[in-house]
Each structure stands twice: as structure tokens, then as C-alpha cells.
């Protein structure tokens, strides 16, 4: 069965599908860039062996990205998102007999419309994020579209069990008419950097991703300030950008830790991100349980990047990938408080023997990331033999 995977381009560049592209009998990769800051959408479609067959871009929206104007901006981007996917599918007659795997609810919308138009045969919704009901307009729109996609996809695949448990109608009913199953999200291991860490970096920590308060940047800085007397060599690397980056830089200055924090900003070279990560004692995956409520029901990409680089994780219990980390003994679980995070940093840094055990556990987990082809083959098996989609 031929496969089309459609996914949103992550904040940190990813090569995680390259080897599938080489291994599959026929593979089309569609990477969509949905940039809320730039207000643009772009597409690059790749066939087997990495041959680019289609590229297109929607220019940036001129609508301001704030307040009520943001609500006008989002439909412009989202509709363009779907339109680009449909136009790409139209170019390949082979797609008509393919399974379309949507790694985002908007990707899956395009797949379902493509099925209606006869451009794909089957659609699987591979859920990597779930946003709980909050009552906001954006939440209501998401819940409506997610319910429509869930109820019409031939199968729904969940990246973790928490998403499977919560993705129901308001009255608790299951919304799917097809099969539901757990399918691990695909990530790459990076063994080439596993040997870069040195014991003198026992107190060097890493924050990767969107720089915003709800993902713990402020309490990470406060924890560095609080622990500096007990861990005199403590350092924090921050990779990424976001709405709270300037506030975070100012906050580091107020705390007197500018010499202990390196703000790298956006790093386009993925190998450089891996090199920095591998030299750190632990990666931080700390989420405000109120402000980032959706983090409980998502596959936290930064966690898998850390593990792929052989780096243990300090993670809050509400994070969707907490069970994965703790089941593999590859990290330390903390609460979303400065005191608890300080405790996690000290636990990670004070015993070389324990730290080496955590690093080895992370490497063992990373070794399991390389079975992409087997995961997809098992997930798709039987899907192509179902009756024609709705």
C-alpha cells in the first residue's frame, strides 16, 4: 500500500522521515510550514529518494497577529494550508490508491476532502496533539473540526494513551466509526553525538522550543538563580524563540544570571542543536498545568529530541510524555514550582553514578527510535483492505 504522510513542520527542523523516504516502496512526504508569527504557509512535497516534485508558498498575511485581528488571520492561514495539500495531491495519479496519514487535524481535513474528491483512498488521523475544551472561540473551533475529523477518518492513531482517553464527545462517547489504536510518533536517534557529554557539564541544562511562560522559561531562569550557590557551575542554554523571549532575557538580567544563560535564538542547523543538547546534563520539559493545559495530552517533541541525543529529561508530571520518560528511567519528575525544579536539578547533578545510569537509559530508549518502517508497516496493515472511505 502506498503511503502519503502529511505533517506540520516543527519549530525545530526535523529529518525524522528521511530514512522512511528511502525505504518505502513509494513514499510522498508533504511538509507544511504553518508560521503563526510570519502568517504564511508553505509546502514541499518529496517523493522517494528525496526528489522534490512540488513546491509552493502562500505569501505572508498582512493582518496583524494580535487581539481580535488574530481570528481573521487564522482562517486565511488555515484555508491556505488545506488548499496547498489538495493541489499537491492533484499532481499525482498514484495518490488515488494511497493511504493518507494526517499528522495534524488540518492535514487530516485536507486528506478527507481529498478522499471525497477521489484523490486518496484511505485516511488515517495520526494525533500528536490534543487541545482540551476551554470555552474560548479557538478551542470551540478546534473541538468542532477535531470531532469532524475523528468521526470520518478510516482510522485514528494516537501518539499516547492520554490522548486516546480524552478524545471523546462531551458526553463521553467515542466519536470514531473506524479503528482506534496507539501508534508511536516517529523520532530519530542521534548516536553520533552521544559521546560529547563530559562530567564537568553535570550542571548544564537545556531549554528547547517555543520560548513562552507556559512552557516554563521563567521558572527555569528562577531555578538557575536559586541553585547557583549550591551548584556553582550551573548553566542554562535556551534554544528557540517565541513571544516571551525578550521578557526572558530581561528577567535573566534582573535575576543577575546573564553570565549563566545563553540565549541562542532560533538555530536552523539541526546538527548544531543536537551537538549543544548532547553536551548538557539534562533537557527541561516543564509545563504550566494551567497555562499549557494541552501539554498533558500531547507528544512533547522536545522530550524525544533530548532522548534521541542521549540526554536525560527533567519533566513535569502533567506533560504528555512523562510516562514515557519515567517508564524508561530516563529522567526526573518534578512539579511546576521553582523549588521542585531546583530539587530536580540537584538530583540530576550531584551523583555521577546516577547521572550515568540516566544517560544510559536515555540511549537505550533512543535505540528504539530507529524502527520507523516497522512502526508504519504495522500501523497501516489492514487499513488499505477496508471498504472505500466515507
N, C-alpha and C positions, 0 to 999 in steps of 0.2 A: 504494500500500500504506500503510495507516495504521500509525503508529508509536507505541509506548509506550517511553519511556526511564525506567528506574528507577535511581536512584543515591543514594549516601550523601551527606548534607550535609557539605561540607568544613569544616575548622576555621575557615578564613576564608570569610565569606559570599560567595556567587557568584551572578552574574546571567547566567552564560555561556549559558544556554539560552533566555533571554527572546526573542531575535530568531528562533530556530527556532520557538518557540511561535507567533509572529506569521506566519511564512512557510509553515509546513506546512499541507497540506490538512486534516489532522486530527491533533492532537497532544495527548497526555496526558503531563504531567510528574509524576512521583512523586518527591518529595524525602523521604528518610528521615533522621531525626536519630538516630544511634546514639551516645549520650553515655556513654562508659565511666565518666566521673567522676560524673555525675548518676545513672547507672544507669537511664536512661529511653529510650524510643523514641517518636518522633512521626512523623506523616505529614501531608503536604498534597499533594493531587492537583489539578493545574491543567489545564484544557482550553484550547482555542485562545483567543487574545487575553487570556490571563491570568485567566480566570474560575475562581475556586476552587469546586470542586464537592464536595470531601470533606476533612474534617479530623478527625483522631483522635489520641489520645495514650495511651500506656501510662504509668501513674504510676511514679515512681522506685522502684527496688528498695530494700528495707531491708537487704539483705545487704551486709556490709562489703566494700569494694573492695580487699582485700589478702590476701596469703597464699593458703591453700587455699580460703578463702571466695570468692575471685575466680572459681574454677572453677564454683562454684554460681551465681554471679551471671551469668556469661556466657550459659549456656543460657536463663535467664529473659529476658535482653535479646534474644538471637538468635531464639528462637521467637516472641517478640512482634513482632520485625522482619518475619518471614515472614508471620505472621498478618495484620498490618495491610495488607500488599501484596495478599494474596489477597482480603481483604474489600473493598479499594478496586476491584480488578478486577471483582468480582461486580456492582458497581453499573452497569457499562457494557456493554450488549449488543454495542456496536461493537467491543469488545476481542477478540471471538471471531475476527475476521478480521484481527487486527493482528500485527505483529512486535513482540515484547517484547525490548527491549535492556537487559540487566542490566549495570550498571557496577560491580558488586561481586559476589563469589561468593555472598553471602547473597541479594542481589537476584535473582541468576540461579536460585538454588534455588526462590525463590517463583515465578519465571517458569516453570520446568519443572513444578512442581506445578500451576500454572495451566494449562499445556498439557495435562497429564494430566486435569484436570477440565473441559477444553473451554473455558476462559475466554480463552485466547490461541491463535493459530495456529502461530506460529514463535517460536523463542527464539535470540537471539544473545548470547553471553557476551563482553562488551567489557572485557577485562582491563586495568586500570590499575595493579595491584599484584600482585606475586608474592612469597610468603614461602618462602625455601629451607628444606630439611629441616634441623632442628637436633636432633631427638631428644626435644624437650620434648613434654608432653602437648598443649599448644595447637598446636604445629607438626604433630603427628600428626593431630589433628582437622582442621586446615586442609587438609593434604595429602589426606586421605580425601575431604573434601567437594569440594575443588577438582578432584580426579580424577573424581569422580562428575559434576560439572557439566560439565567439559571433554568427557567421553565422551558426554554426552547432548544437549548443545546442538546446534542445527542448524548453527551456525557459531561459530567462536571468533575474536574480533578482538583483536589485540594492540596496545597503545599504543606499544611499541618492540620492536626486534628481539631484544634480550636476553631479554625475557620469552618470546618465541616459541622461542628456542633452548633454554631451560631447562625449559619446561613439558612434561616427559616423564615416563613411568613410570620407576621406579628402574632398570630395565634399558636405558633409553634409547629405548624405543619411543614413537612418537607415540600419544597417547591419544584423539585426535578421530576421529569417524566422519564428520563433515562437513568443510566447507572451513575453512582457516585463512588469515588474511590480516592485514596490517598496516593499521590504521586509526588515524590521528592522534586523540588525545584533544582535545576541543574546548575552546578557551580564548578569552577576549575580549582584544582590544586596547583600550587606553585612551589614544587620541591626545590627548584633552582635557588630559592632564597632561604631555605630552611636553616642553612648553616651560618647566617650572618649575625645572629644574636651573640652577644658577649656578656659575661657576668657583670661587667661594670655598668650595664644598662638595666640592672634589676629594678630601677625606679623610673624608667622611661615609659610613658604611657601615650596612647594614641586615640584621637577622636577623628573619625572619618565620616563624611556625609554632609547633609544639609545642616548648616550652622544656624540653629534656632533654639530658643529657650526650651521648647517642649522636648527636644532631644538631648537635653542635659548639658549643654555647653556651659551655662552659668554655674551650676553646682560643680561641674568638673573643675572650673577655674577656682572656685572657692575651696574645693578639696585640696588642690595643689597648694594654695596659700595656707591651709590649716595643717598640712602634714609636712611642710618644708623643714621644720625643726627636727622632726623625728626621722625624716628621710632627706638628708641634706642634699642628695644628688637628684631629687625629683625633677622631672621634666615632662612637658606635655607637647606633643605635636598635634596640630589641628589641620586637617586636610579637607578642603571644601569651601563652599561659600553659601550664603543664604541671607535671609532678612535681618538676622541678628549679628552678623559678622562685625559690623562697626561697633555695636554695643559691647560685644565680647572683647574686642581689642581695648576699648575704653575701660571695661571692667577689670581686665588684667592689669592695666596701669594703676587703677585705684587700689587694687589689692597688693601692689608692689611686686608683681611676679613677671614683669615683662621679660626679664632675663631668663625665665624658666619656661616660657611658652613660645613656640614657633608657629606662627600662622602662615601656612604655605599657600593658602588660597586654593583655587582650582588647579589641579595637576592633570594635564591632558595625557601624559605618558603613563600608561598603566603599569609598566615595569618599574617606574620610579616610585609609584605608590606602594608596590609590593616590596621594594627594597627598603623603604622607610618603615613599613609595617613590621618586616621581619626583624628589625633591629630593636623593636620595642618589647617591653616586658609583658604588656597586655593591651588589648584593644578595649575601648569603652563602648558599651551598648546600653545606655541609661536613658530611660524614657519617663517623662512625667505621666503618671497614670491618669491624670485628669486632662491635661492639655493635649496629650498624644494618645488618647484612648484607643485609636485604631491600632497602635503598635502591638497590642495584645493579640490581635487577630491577623498579623501579617508575618511573612517570612522576612526577617530582618537581614537585608542583603549584606550590611557591614559585618555581621557576625560570620557569615560564610566566607567573606573576604579575609577576615582575620584568621579563621581556622585554616583556610586554604594556604595561608602563608606560614602556618605552623605556630600561630600566636594564640595564647590563651585569652579568654574573654572575661571581663568584669561586666556582669549583666544584671539588670533589674528583673525581679520575679514576674512582673507583668508583661515583659517582652515576649512576643510570639515564639521566638526561637530559644527561650530559656530552657525548655525541656530538652531540646536537642543538645545544648551545651552541657547541661548538668548530667544527662544520661551518659554522655561520653567522658565525664570527669575532666572536662577541658576548660574549666573556668571557676569563677567565684560568683555566687549570687548575693546581691545586695538590695537594700531598699532605696527608694528615691529620696535620700537625705544626704547632706554633706557628711554627717558623722558616719553613716553606714558606708558611704563610698570611701572615706578615709580608712575605715577598717578593712575594706576590700583591697585597697592599695597596699596597706601594710602586710596583709596576709599574702599578697602576691610577691612581696619584695623581701621578706625577712628570712626566708628559708630557701637556700639554693637547691637543696634536695627536693623540696616540694615543688618549687618552680620548674625544675627539670622534668618532674613527673607530669605536670600540667602541659608543658610543651610537647612532651612525647605523646600524650593523649590527643592533643590537637593535631599532631602529624598523623596519628592513626586514623582519626576522623577524616582528615584531608585525603587520605589514600582512597577513601570510598567515593570521592567526588568524580573519579575518572570513568565511571561506568555509564556515561551518558547514553550510548547507543542501546545498552541493555535496558535501561530505565524506559526509554521511549518505546522500544520494541514491545516490552511487557505492557505498557500503558495502552498502546494503540491496538494490541492484539484483540481481535473480535469486533472492534468498533467499525471497521470497514465492511463487516459482513451483516450489519443490521439493515433493516429495511430503509428505504430512502427517507431522508430527513423531512421534518415538517416544513 
